[in-house]
Amino acid sequence: MLYVERDGEGRIIAMHSTPKQNASEEKTVVDEEILDFLNKTVSADSRKLLLSLSDMGIIRLLEDLIDLLIQKNVIFYTELPESAQNKIRERKRLREKVNPQTLTVDDII
């Protein structure tokens, strides 16, 4: 969630990752006003970084979704292509080494 700061005319002048005195209005990363603000004020490299950060959240969400589908026996791990199984195993090992505590999607997004 992003918190926006507005000028006297109601235009977004800044964004913050946490609420501030002048920035308590919540917006999502895909809100049209946020996207317009970014297109006008942020470099292409910064927009790519923002997209990459969003991608990381989506990847974690997909990992959690796959885990849930497997736990609920909606899909079976062994039914996934071998390359997908390998990627899932590699990501799980890497996540355990990087952060052994449980990290939820809400911690990333």
C-alpha positions in Angstrom: 0.0 0.0 0.0 1.2 3.5 -0.8 0.2 6.7 1.1 -0.1 9.8 -1.0 0.6 13.4 -0.2 -1.4 16.1 -2.1 -0.9 19.8 -2.8 -3.6 22.4 -2.2 -5.2 21.6 -5.6 -5.5 17.9 -4.9 -2.6 16.7 -7.0 -0.3 14.0 -5.8 3.1 15.5 -4.9 4.7 12.6 -3.0 4.2 8.9 -2.1 5.3 7.2 1.1 5.4 3.5 2.1 4.0 4.4 5.6 1.4 6.9 6.6 2.7 10.4 7.3 1.1 13.5 8.8 0.2 14.9 5.4 -0.1 11.5 3.7 -2.7 9.2 5.2 -4.7 8.4 2.0 -4.0 4.9 0.8 -3.6 3.9 -2.8 -2.5 0.8 -4.6 0.5 0.6 -6.9 -1.9 0.1 -9.9 -4.1 3.1 -9.1 -4.5 5.3 -12.2 -3.4 8.4 -10.2 -0.3 6.7 -8.9 0.6 5.5 -12.4 0.1 9.0 -13.8 2.2 10.5 -11.1 5.0 8.0 -11.7 4.9 8.6 -15.5 5.3 12.3 -14.9 7.9 12.4 -12.1 9.8 9.1 -12.1 12.5 7.9 -14.5 12.0 4.9 -16.7 14.6 3.0 -14.5 12.6 3.8 -11.4 9.4 2.5 -13.0 11.2 -0.7 -13.9 12.3 -1.1 -10.3 8.8 -0.6 -9.1 7.6 -3.2 -11.6 10.3 -5.6 -10.4 9.2 -5.1 -6.8 5.6 -5.8 -7.8 6.8 -8.9 -9.7 8.5 -10.2 -6.5 5.2 -9.9 -4.6 3.3 -11.7 -7.4 5.9 -14.5 -7.5 5.5 -15.0 -3.7 1.7 -15.0 -4.1 2.0 -17.7 -6.8 4.3 -19.8 -4.7 1.8 -19.6 -1.8 -1.1 -20.4 -4.2 0.7 -23.5 -5.5 1.5 -24.6 -2.0 -2.2 -24.2 -1.0 -3.4 -26.1 -4.1 -1.0 -29.0 -3.3 -2.1 -29.0 0.4 -5.7 -29.1 -0.6 -5.0 -31.9 -3.1 -6.4 -29.9 -5.9 -3.1 -30.5 -7.8 -0.4 -33.0 -7.1 3.2 -31.9 -6.9 4.2 -34.9 -9.0 1.8 -33.9 -11.8 3.8 -30.7 -12.4 6.4 -30.8 -15.1 9.8 -31.9 -13.8 11.2 -28.4 -14.6 8.5 -26.8 -12.6 9.2 -29.2 -9.7 12.9 -28.3 -9.8 12.2 -24.6 -9.8 9.8 -24.9 -6.9 12.3 -26.9 -4.9 15.1 -24.4 -5.7 12.9 -21.5 -4.6 11.9 -23.3 -1.3 15.6 -24.0 -0.5 16.6 -20.5 -1.3 13.8 -18.9 0.8 14.7 -21.2 3.7 18.3 -20.1 3.6 17.5 -16.4 3.1 14.7 -16.2 5.7 14.1 -19.3 7.7 11.1 -17.7 9.5 7.7 -17.8 7.8 7.2 -14.9 5.5 3.8 -14.2 4.2 2.6 -12.5 1.0 1.4 -9.6 3.2 5.0 -9.0 4.3 6.0 -8.4 0.7 3.1 -6.6 -0.8 
